[in-house]
Each structure stands twice: as structure tokens, then as C-alpha cells.
Amino acid sequence: MRSMGSGDAFHRDYTNATQQAFLKGHEHAFAYFAGVFRTLGYDNLTSAVKKIRRTASGMPCP
């Protein structure tokens, strides 16, 4: 995770790409940055997202 304000980055490796590891990584990152960000941007969420649900019009579900 990278701070958009300072440019500082937090990295942590896990042996499994699970939702639990994904959320634990966020927990550790927020502790490292001493708080949470108002907005998060992700490069690649393939390991976190199995399927994007869409409405009948083709838009992602809210």
C-alpha cells in the first residue's frame, strides 16, 4: 500500500492469497501509517475479486 500524500509505501508478504491475508495486510498497513486513508487506490485486485456482479444494464452492482 502506498500513501498518496507522502509517497511512503508499506509491503508485507503472505504465503496465501486469501481474503483473510488481504484484510490482515490492510490492518498492518493502517497501523504502520497510524491511521486509515480517506481514499484507497489499487493496482491489481485480481487476487481479491472473484467476480464483478453487474446490473441488467451492465453496470457494476452498488
Secondary structure, 3 states (H helix, E strand, C coil): CECCCCCCECCCCCCCCCHHHHHHHHHHHHHHCCCCCCCCCCCCCCCCCCCCCECCCCCECC
